[in-house]
Amino acid sequence: MTEQLRLMAVHAHPDDESSKGAATMAKYVSEGVDVMVVTCTGGERGSVLNPKLQGDPYIEENIHEVRRKEMDEAREILGVEQEWLGFVDSGLPEGDPLPPLPEGCFALQDVDHAAGELVRKIRSFRPQVVTTYDENGGYPHPDHIMTHKITMVAFDGAADAEKFPEAEFGPVFEPQKLYYNQGFNRPRTEALHHALLDRGLESPYGEWLERWAEFERKERTLTTFVPCAEFFETRDRALIAHATQIDPEGGWFRVPMEIQKEVWPTEEYELSKSLVPTSLPEEDLFAGIRDNA
């Protein structure tokens, strides 16, 4: 009997799992892969971004509970398992100078302590593949950057019985591959932008591309392109389930589905670490693992 394939996606807030790699996860679930989302915080300090729900007193007073229910719905849509790491949202500081982060929040935790909680999850679930954000967090939210930091420590630490003793953290396990989500990349954005203009349609990406240079964003190396267009609708349904965070009439959904599928039918990743031989570029996060599972 071959070993069961398992994928763990480590995210900062509820809704991140549906906007980064959701179609990939749904694809693997359909193929019988066990997929777990680990959500580091409850999103307690997130703003209500859906104009139709702004000002709702119940939502504002119970945002933590509301976002947990949204996560439950998205989890069911994607068909994944989901567990909370239990830390408190740091919020996105704004202003010049930036205000200090709230006491006790996720981004102010000791990295090894927070990574230890993720080590428990990895050793229990035993994923061959782990996905998370790059060192910039995908974008510079303190919780996304912290998610990167603890995942890097936990990926190695899951196999380190000296740093994370088995008596406290469970039997050691060594994941094989670590990826960064890179779905928001310039080649994809430019391809969709030009496809829309070529068809005489309005593009939501013009300002994004103009601002790209302003942020001086480093161009990432895209190593892995997972074909998953048939799951784009599933991705969108999961995202819409996070009703406080997503306007269903907003920019996320302005590119006609048929154009998305035709022009850019993949989700992209950057291979950060691999303990198995693989040939780049890849089309499968489990490349190099399936033959040995």
C-alpha positions in Angstrom: 0.0 0.0 0.0 1.3 3.4 -0.9 1.6 6.1 1.7 -1.3 8.6 1.9 -0.3 12.0 0.4 -0.9 15.0 2.7 -0.6 18.7 2.2 -0.6 21.4 4.9 -1.3 25.1 4.1 -0.2 27.5 6.8 -2.1 30.8 6.7 -2.3 33.9 8.9 -6.0 34.7 8.9 -9.4 33.1 8.0 -9.9 34.0 4.3 -6.2 33.7 3.4 -6.7 30.0 2.6 -9.4 31.0 0.0 -7.5 33.7 -1.7 -4.1 31.9 -1.9 -3.9 28.4 -3.3 -7.6 27.4 -2.8 -8.1 25.9 -6.3 -4.9 23.9 -5.8 -6.2 22.5 -2.5 -9.6 21.7 -4.0 -7.9 19.8 -6.8 -5.8 17.7 -4.5 -8.8 16.9 -2.3 -10.6 15.7 -5.4 -7.6 13.4 -6.1 -7.8 11.9 -2.6 -5.0 13.9 -1.0 -5.5 14.8 2.7 -5.3 18.6 3.0 -5.2 20.6 6.2 -5.3 24.4 6.6 -3.6 25.7 9.7 -4.9 29.2 10.5 -2.5 31.1 12.9 -5.0 33.8 14.2 -8.7 34.3 14.4 -8.7 37.5 12.4 -10.1 39.3 15.4 -8.7 42.7 14.4 -9.6 42.5 10.7 -11.9 45.3 9.3 -15.2 44.5 7.7 -14.4 45.0 4.0 -17.7 44.2 2.5 -19.6 47.5 2.1 -23.0 45.7 2.5 -22.0 44.5 6.0 -20.2 47.6 7.3 -21.8 49.2 10.3 -23.6 46.0 11.4 -23.5 46.1 15.2 -23.7 42.4 15.7 -20.7 41.7 13.3 -18.7 44.5 14.9 -19.2 43.2 18.4 -18.8 39.5 17.5 -16.2 39.6 14.7 -14.2 36.7 16.1 -17.2 34.4 16.2 -18.5 35.6 12.8 -15.1 34.9 11.1 -14.9 31.4 12.7 -18.3 30.6 11.1 -17.1 32.0 7.8 -14.1 29.7 8.0 -16.3 26.7 8.7 -18.3 27.4 5.6 -15.1 27.9 3.4 -13.6 24.7 4.9 -16.7 22.7 3.8 -16.6 24.2 0.3 -13.0 23.3 -0.2 -13.3 19.9 1.4 -10.2 20.4 3.6 -9.5 19.9 7.3 -8.8 23.1 9.3 -7.3 23.8 12.7 -6.5 27.0 14.6 -3.1 27.7 16.0 -4.7 30.0 18.6 -2.9 33.3 18.3 -4.5 36.7 18.3 -4.6 38.9 15.1 -2.0 41.7 15.2 -4.0 44.0 13.0 -2.5 46.0 10.2 -0.8 49.1 11.7 -1.3 52.4 9.8 0.1 55.8 10.1 3.4 57.6 10.0 5.1 56.7 12.3 3.4 53.3 12.6 1.8 52.7 16.0 3.2 49.8 18.2 1.6 46.4 17.7 -1.0 45.3 20.4 0.4 43.6 23.4 0.1 39.8 23.2 -0.6 39.7 19.5 0.7 37.0 17.1 3.5 39.1 15.6 5.0 39.8 19.0 5.2 36.1 20.0 8.6 34.4 20.5 9.2 32.8 17.2 10.4 29.4 18.6 7.4 29.3 21.0 4.9 30.0 18.2 6.7 27.6 15.9 6.4 24.9 18.5 2.6 25.0 18.2 3.0 24.5 14.5 5.5 21.6 15.1 2.7 19.8 17.0 0.4 20.2 14.0 3.0 19.0 11.5 4.0 16.0 13.7 0.4 15.0 14.1 -0.8 15.5 10.5 2.5 14.4 8.9 2.3 16.3 5.6 4.9 15.6 2.9 4.3 19.1 1.5 3.8 22.4 3.4 2.9 25.8 1.8 3.1 29.3 3.3 4.2 32.8 2.5 7.6 34.2 1.5 9.8 36.3 3.7 7.7 39.4 2.8 4.5 37.7 3.8 3.2 38.0 0.3 2.4 41.5 1.4 3.9 43.2 4.5 1.2 42.4 7.1 2.9 41.6 10.4 0.9 38.4 10.8 1.9 37.2 7.3 5.6 37.8 8.0 5.3 36.0 11.3 3.6 33.1 9.6 6.6 32.8 7.3 9.0 32.9 10.2 7.3 30.2 12.3 6.7 27.9 9.3 10.4 28.0 8.4 11.3 27.1 11.9 8.6 24.4 12.2 9.4 22.8 8.8 12.9 22.0 10.1 11.9 21.7 13.7 9.4 18.9 13.1 12.3 16.5 12.6 14.4 17.9 15.4 13.8 16.0 18.6 16.5 18.0 20.5 14.9 21.4 19.8 11.3 20.1 20.1 11.3 17.0 22.4 9.0 14.2 21.4 7.6 13.9 25.0 6.2 17.4 24.6 5.6 17.9 20.8 5.0 14.3 19.6 7.0 11.9 17.5 9.3 13.5 15.0 8.4 13.8 11.3 10.3 15.2 8.4 8.2 17.1 5.7 9.8 16.8 2.2 8.9 20.0 0.4 8.2 23.6 1.4 6.6 26.1 -1.0 5.7 29.8 -1.0 2.3 30.9 -2.4 3.0 33.2 -5.3 -0.4 33.5 -7.0 -0.2 37.3 -7.0 2.6 37.5 -9.5 3.4 40.0 -12.3 3.3 37.6 -15.3 -0.2 36.4 -14.3 -1.4 40.0 -13.7 0.0 41.3 -17.0 -1.4 38.3 -19.0 -5.0 38.8 -17.6 -4.7 42.6 -18.0 -3.8 42.4 -21.7 -6.3 39.7 -22.4 -9.1 41.9 -21.1 -7.9 44.9 -23.1 -7.5 42.8 -26.2 -11.2 41.8 -25.9 -12.3 45.4 -25.4 -13.0 44.9 -21.7 -12.0 47.0 -18.8 -9.1 45.7 -16.7 -9.0 46.0 -12.9 -5.2 45.6 -13.0 -4.1 48.9 -14.6 -3.4 50.6 -11.3 -1.9 47.5 -9.8 0.7 47.3 -12.5 1.5 51.0 -12.2 2.0 50.6 -8.4 4.1 47.5 -8.8 7.2 49.5 -9.6 6.5 51.9 -6.7 6.7 49.1 -4.2 10.0 47.9 -5.8 8.8 44.4 -5.4 11.4 41.7 -6.0 10.4 39.5 -8.9 10.0 36.0 -7.5 11.1 32.8 -9.1 8.0 30.9 -10.1 8.9 27.2 -10.0 5.6 25.4 -9.9 2.5 25.9 -11.9 -0.4 23.7 -10.7 -3.2 23.3 -13.3 -6.4 23.8 -11.4 -8.8 25.8 -13.6 -11.7 23.4 -13.1 -11.6 24.4 -9.4 -11.7 28.2 -9.9 -15.4 28.3 -9.2 -14.8 26.4 -6.0 -12.1 28.9 -5.0 -14.5 31.8 -5.6 -17.3 30.2 -3.6 -14.9 29.6 -0.7 -13.8 33.2 -0.9 -17.3 34.6 -1.0 -18.0 32.5 2.2 -15.8 35.0 4.0 -18.6 37.6 3.6 -17.1 40.2 6.0 -13.8 40.3 4.0 -15.0 40.0 0.4 -17.3 42.1 -1.7 -18.8 39.7 -4.2 -19.2 42.5 -6.7 -15.6 43.8 -6.1 -12.4 43.5 -8.0 -11.7 39.9 -7.1 -14.4 38.8 -9.5 -14.2 41.2 -12.4 -12.3 38.9 -14.8 -14.8 36.7 -16.6 -14.2 33.0 -15.6 -13.8 31.8 -19.1 -10.9 34.3 -19.6 -9.2 33.2 -16.4 -9.4 29.6 -17.5 -8.2 30.2 -21.0 -5.4 32.7 -20.2 -4.0 31.6 -16.9 -5.3 28.1 -15.8 -2.8 27.5 -13.0 -1.8 28.6 -9.5 1.8 29.4 -8.9 4.3 28.5 -6.2 8.0 29.1 -5.4 9.8 26.0 -4.2 11.7 27.0 -1.0 13.1 23.7 0.2 13.1 20.2 -1.1 14.5 17.1 0.4 13.7 15.0 -2.7 15.0 15.4 -6.2 12.7 17.3 -8.5 12.9 18.9 -12.0 11.9 22.5 -12.4 9.5 23.9 -13.5 6.9 21.5 -11.9 3.2 21.0 -12.3 2.7 19.1 -9.1 3.5 20.0 -5.5 4.2 16.3 -4.9 6.7 16.0 -7.7 9.5 13.7 -6.5 7.3 12.4 -3.7 4.6 10.4 -5.5 7.1 7.8 -6.8 8.4 7.2 -3.3 5.1 7.3 -1.4 
